[in-house]
Amino acid sequence: MSVKTSISLTGSQEAYARDMVARGRYPSLSAVLQHGLELLKLETEAQEAELAALRALLTDRRGDEFVSIEQGRERTERMMASKSGA
């Protein structure tokens, strides 16, 4: 269902949208704007999903054991030594 609304564009935005229509990329100015809004929606949803994943990762990591820098280095050195066969 389409809803009519009034919007304001800068001169360069309008020129660009009209150029897209003139080139045959879109059938109308409305189609240009609708496509732009759909892209913005997808971008926003992707950012929100990424943020949720990062939050979940941080929450998960908070539950793990924390080690000092020295302990981390020692663990890394032991792991590397075991991989090299030393």
C-alpha positions as protocol buffer text, in pm:
chain_id: "A"
residue {
  index: 1
  type: MET
  ca { x: 0 y: 0 z: 0 }
}
residue {
  index: 2
  type: SER
  ca { x: 138 y: 340 z: -95 }
}
residue {
  index: 3
  type: VAL
  ca { x: 106 y: 647 z: 122 }
}
residue {
  index: 4
  type: LYS
  ca { x: 154 y: 995 z: -19 }
}
residue {
  index: 5
  type: THR
  ca { x: 384 y: 1220 z: 176 }
}
residue {
  index: 6
  type: SER
  ca { x: 575 y: 1540 z: 124 }
}
residue {
  index: 7
  type: ILE
  ca { x: 954 y: 1549 z: 161 }
}
residue {
  index: 8
  type: SER
  ca { x: 1229 y: 1800 z: 110 }
}
residue {
  index: 9
  type: LEU
  ca { x: 1547 y: 1726 z: -84 }
}
residue {
  index: 10
  type: THR
  ca { x: 1857 y: 1928 z: -146 }
}
residue {
  index: 11
  type: GLY
  ca { x: 1911 y: 2043 z: -501 }
}
residue {
  index: 12
  type: SER
  ca { x: 2183 y: 1786 z: -559 }
}
residue {
  index: 13
  type: GLN
  ca { x: 1968 y: 1505 z: -417 }
}
residue {
  index: 14
  type: GLU
  ca { x: 1682 y: 1595 z: -647 }
}
residue {
  index: 15
  type: ALA
  ca { x: 1915 y: 1624 z: -947 }
}
residue {
  index: 16
  type: TYR
  ca { x: 2064 y: 1284 z: -872 }
}
residue {
  index: 17
  type: ALA
  ca { x: 1723 y: 1120 z: -830 }
}
residue {
  index: 18
  type: ARG
  ca { x: 1595 y: 1275 z: -1152 }
}
residue {
  index: 19
  type: ASP
  ca { x: 1909 y: 1159 z: -1331 }
}
residue {
  index: 20
  type: MET
  ca { x: 1845 y: 803 z: -1215 }
}
residue {
  index: 21
  type: VAL
  ca { x: 1494 y: 825 z: -1361 }
}
residue {
  index: 22
  type: ALA
  ca { x: 1622 y: 983 z: -1685 }
}
residue {
  index: 23
  type: ARG
  ca { x: 1876 y: 702 z: -1727 }
}
residue {
  index: 24
  type: GLY
  ca { x: 1599 y: 446 z: -1690 }
}
residue {
  index: 25
  type: ARG
  ca { x: 1732 y: 304 z: -1364 }
}
residue {
  index: 26
  type: TYR
  ca { x: 1401 y: 377 z: -1189 }
}
residue {
  index: 27
  type: PRO
  ca { x: 1053 y: 445 z: -1320 }
}
residue {
  index: 28
  type: SER
  ca { x: 990 y: 746 z: -1094 }
}
residue {
  index: 29
  type: LEU
  ca { x: 1129 y: 968 z: -821 }
}
residue {
  index: 30
  type: SER
  ca { x: 920 y: 773 z: -572 }
}
residue {
  index: 31
  type: ALA
  ca { x: 1091 y: 450 z: -680 }
}
residue {
  index: 32
  type: VAL
  ca { x: 1434 y: 608 z: -628 }
}
residue {
  index: 33
  type: LEU
  ca { x: 1344 y: 718 z: -276 }
}
residue {
  index: 34
  type: GLN
  ca { x: 1175 y: 389 z: -190 }
}
residue {
  index: 35
  type: HIS
  ca { x: 1484 y: 198 z: -295 }
}
residue {
  index: 36
  type: GLY
  ca { x: 1703 y: 433 z: -92 }
}
residue {
  index: 37
  type: LEU
  ca { x: 1488 y: 378 z: 215 }
}
residue {
  index: 38
  type: GLU
  ca { x: 1501 y: 0 z: 170 }
}
residue {
  index: 39
  type: LEU
  ca { x: 1881 y: 15 z: 152 }
}
residue {
  index: 40
  type: LEU
  ca { x: 1890 y: 229 z: 466 }
}
residue {
  index: 41
  type: LYS
  ca { x: 1661 y: -19 z: 641 }
}
residue {
  index: 42
  type: LEU
  ca { x: 1886 y: -313 z: 547 }
}
residue {
  index: 43
  type: GLU
  ca { x: 2196 y: -123 z: 659 }
}
residue {
  index: 44
  type: THR
  ca { x: 2035 y: -33 z: 992 }
}
residue {
  index: 45
  type: GLU
  ca { x: 1921 y: -392 z: 1050 }
}
residue {
  index: 46
  type: ALA
  ca { x: 2271 y: -522 z: 972 }
}
residue {
  index: 47
  type: GLN
  ca { x: 2427 y: -274 z: 1215 }
}
residue {
  index: 48
  type: GLU
  ca { x: 2177 y: -368 z: 1485 }
}
residue {
  index: 49
  type: ALA
  ca { x: 2247 y: -739 z: 1431 }
}
residue {
  index: 50
  type: GLU
  ca { x: 2622 y: -678 z: 1448 }
}
residue {
  index: 51
  type: LEU
  ca { x: 2581 y: -477 z: 1768 }
}
residue {
  index: 52
  type: ALA
  ca { x: 2366 y: -751 z: 1922 }
}
residue {
  index: 53
  type: ALA
  ca { x: 2630 y: -1011 z: 1831 }
}
residue {
  index: 54
  type: LEU
  ca { x: 2905 y: -800 z: 1986 }
}
residue {
  index: 55
  type: ARG
  ca { x: 2701 y: -752 z: 2302 }
}
residue {
  index: 56
  type: ALA
  ca { x: 2639 y: -1127 z: 2323 }
}
residue {
  index: 57
  type: LEU
  ca { x: 3010 y: -1193 z: 2275 }
}
residue {
  index: 58
  type: LEU
  ca { x: 3101 y: -947 z: 2550 }
}
residue {
  index: 59
  type: THR
  ca { x: 2846 y: -1102 z: 2783 }
}
residue {
  index: 60
  type: ASP
  ca { x: 2985 y: -1447 z: 2709 }
}
residue {
  index: 61
  type: ARG
  ca { x: 3345 y: -1333 z: 2757 }
}
residue {
  index: 62
  type: ARG
  ca { x: 3261 y: -1174 z: 3093 }
}
residue {
  index: 63
  type: GLY
  ca { x: 3176 y: -1520 z: 3218 }
}
residue {
  index: 64
  type: ASP
  ca { x: 3518 y: -1660 z: 3126 }
}
residue {
  index: 65
  type: GLU
  ca { x: 3829 y: -1663 z: 3340 }
}
residue {
  index: 66
  type: PHE
  ca { x: 4045 y: -1353 z: 3317 }
}
residue {
  index: 67
  type: VAL
  ca { x: 4421 y: -1389 z: 3322 }
}
residue {
  index: 68
  type: SER
  ca { x: 4700 y: -1137 z: 3365 }
}
residue {
  index: 69
  type: ILE
  ca { x: 4916 y: -1033 z: 3074 }
}
residue {
  index: 70
  type: GLU
  ca { x: 5201 y: -1241 z: 3215 }
}
residue {
  index: 71
  type: GLN
  ca { x: 4979 y: -1550 z: 3243 }
}
residue {
  index: 72
  type: GLY
  ca { x: 4857 y: -1494 z: 2887 }
}
residue {
  index: 73
  type: ARG
  ca { x: 5214 y: -1470 z: 2757 }
}
residue {
  index: 74
  type: GLU
  ca { x: 5314 y: -1786 z: 2944 }
}
residue {
  index: 75
  type: ARG
  ca { x: 5016 y: -1976 z: 2803 }
}
residue {
  index: 76
  type: THR
  ca { x: 5094 y: -1853 z: 2453 }
}
residue {
  index: 77
  type: GLU
  ca { x: 5461 y: -1952 z: 2483 }
}
residue {
  index: 78
  type: ARG
  ca { x: 5367 y: -2299 z: 2611 }
}
residue {
  index: 79
  type: MET
  ca { x: 5118 y: -2343 z: 2328 }
}
residue {
  index: 80
  type: MET
  ca { x: 5373 y: -2235 z: 2067 }
}
residue {
  index: 81
  type: ALA
  ca { x: 5635 y: -2464 z: 2216 }
}
residue {
  index: 82
  type: SER
  ca { x: 5397 y: -2759 z: 2207 }
}
residue {
  index: 83
  type: LYS
  ca { x: 5310 y: -2687 z: 1842 }
}
residue {
  index: 84
  type: SER
  ca { x: 5675 y: -2663 z: 1737 }
}
residue {
  index: 85
  type: GLY
  ca { x: 5758 y: -2993 z: 1906 }
}
residue {
  index: 86
  type: ALA
  ca { x: 6007 y: -2833 z: 2143 }
}
